[in-house]
Amino acid sequence: MRRLAPHAIAVGGVIGITAAIGLITSRAPVQGLSALYLLLVLWLAARWGRWPAVVGSIGAFVLYDFYFVPPVGTFSVRGTAELLELVVLLAVALVTSQLASSLRRTRATAEALARESRALYELATEALRSSEVTVALSMLCGRATELRCVDRFALVAVEYGLPSPLAGSELSAAELKQAGWSHENGRSVGIAVRGGAVTLMRTHPGATETAYLPLASGVAVMGMDADLAGPDELRMLAALIGLADLLLDRRRVAFESERARGLESSDRLKTAILSSLSHEFKSPIASLRTGLTALAAPQAGLKPDQRELLVDLDRQATRLDRMVGDLLALSRLEAGLELEREAQSFADLVAGATRGLRTELAANKLAVELPDDLPLVQVDEVQAGRVLANLLENAHEWAPPNGVIEVGAAPRGGVLEAWVENEGPPIAIGDLDRVFDTFWTRRARGSGLGLAICKRVVEAHGGTIRAENRRRGPRFTFTFPLAPVPSVPDS
Amino acid sequence: MQRALRTGLSYHDFDVHAVGSGEEAVREAAAWRPDVILLDLGLPGMDGFATLKALRPATRGAVIVVSVMPDEKDKVRALDAGADDYVVKPFGTEELVARIRAVLRRQADVTAGEPIIRSGDLAIDIGRRSVTVDGKLVRLTPTEYELLRFLALHAGKPVTHTTLLRQVWGDYAIGDTYNTRYVVAQIRKKLGDDPANPRYIVNEPGVGYRLEG
């Protein structure tokens, strides 16, 4: 009915104009009134398109010919002039309608695009605003199924290679498996997206087919009817898929930051366990040492040989304390806790280590040879200090009484190369690498932890450590990274 | 531990008064007016740091924090919260006695208001802004002098990197220990100090620097 209305209007309009012309010419002879028809045809073409305009122009020609072209009252077409008139009318109708309809089509497309982008914009803001990405994804799936060519739309997340339905229509186990395959191999099925344009491929004509499209962090599964897919629909679908891709990625990022928080809290847990452990171990040793040293004081009034015994016991307690410290340090390294790197002076590290070992090192000659202008190193002070302390303690264990322990350092190729050397017996060639193994030791009394910790700390700083036999005795050489020099050095 | 400490300290002629909790310590400190308080951070009940904060208005006595935690952050936190020194368990009685004596000596110096601070043969004259080693004048840049002066004003006490950076450079420099390390190295060079075995400015691992009192 709606399609007939413009034609009826065309016919009505032509009759109306004929009546008007008849009325005017009966009063006064006015020439060229047939142009009124032209106006009508123009309007019809612009407003309704080609066919009403054609109907109008033919109607106009017929009526004009019948009523106003002599002999009036007949449909006779005489002479080329009248034929020409008809042709002109028809041509005007066709050309104008063509122009107008292309204009209308452009406008309709523009409006559709505006509508689409508005819908997308609303969906996107709504989706991005909702705190739960899954809610946003469900909204998106709902919007997609509103498209005529899409009869189902579902999003599948793939984590650790396992596909799991995330939002949208229900999927069968086989479909889920297919989605997993599609993601794993990066292959789409039944659909192709290239440069933001969607193309549908079909294998069975006339049937709804399931298409799979792998996205950055998931898969879109769609039940598609390619016959119903117009260009507007496909454009909208492409936009929705783009948005889904974005949202899935956002979900993955949120998921990963959640996991990072979990790891961080597990780091805190490890630290808490380690410090509680060290408390448990160290408190009794602390009581032991306080008591032993209190009794060893001359004021306590014990006999010299009794005091000597207490001093020896205190030395054992100190050793035990250091071993517990080594074990805890090792577990800290095993737990992979972060290093706190800062600019440090290597001389300060040496000073700290020698101060902690001053009782032991009193039995040796310590020779520290450091250049005046040694650059700062970028290390975790406590851990790096432990490397030096352990190497010095090891040197003390092996150096003969009054033997020289040499500590040196020099910048070399962008790192600081440092060494600790003693005058003890050489290390067997086959053991040069093994000395750094955990629990491996050359002595019955050693714990096999000291050098293992050195290796781990040095390597955690990106450095290397090696043992070699020099002319005087074994030397341990290791590297630390240099501290970056600030752009504005202090005056 | 408490009994062993009490015994050990009494041999060195200290008058020891022991309490079992932070609340008790704050109460007793106000009534008993000790010269030095040994505060174990691992207290039952009231947390060690909270006790430290509560102790400060209650007493003028020096506070030495005792901790079994190997964590340097706790030391820094304790010093920032007003502790005068710290000792890490386990320690020998002599070591503890030496620390207590040093803290007491410093307290006496502060009360005397000595304008010239000495560390071995190093002398820092705060009034005249001059630094001498063995009577010979040492020329320092303003930054170097400021850092040395601040350490001298707290001689014997560990001063944290953060405090030094704030006092000498300003808040913007906090966290950049390159500054302190570099300037201390320069000062040592000018004072003729051996950085690997320093006589004057001693490095406190993970904490900061201390001028030997």
Interface residues (C-beta under 8 A of the other chain):
Chain A: S275 S278 H279 K282 S283 I285 A286 S287 L288 R289 T290 G291 T293 A294 L295 A296 A297 Q299 A300 D314 A317 T318 D321 G325 L328 E342 A343 Q344 S345 A347 D348 L349 V350 A351 G352 T354 R355 V368 L370 D372 L376 E381 V382 G385 V407 A483 V485 P486 P489 D490 S491
Chain B: M1 A4 L5 T7 G8 L9 Y11 H12 G42 V68 M69 P70 D71 E72 K89 P90 F91 G92 T93 E94 L96 T141 T143 D176 T177 Y178 N179 R181 Y182 V183 V184 A185 K189 D194 P195 A196 N197 P198 V202 N203 P205 G206
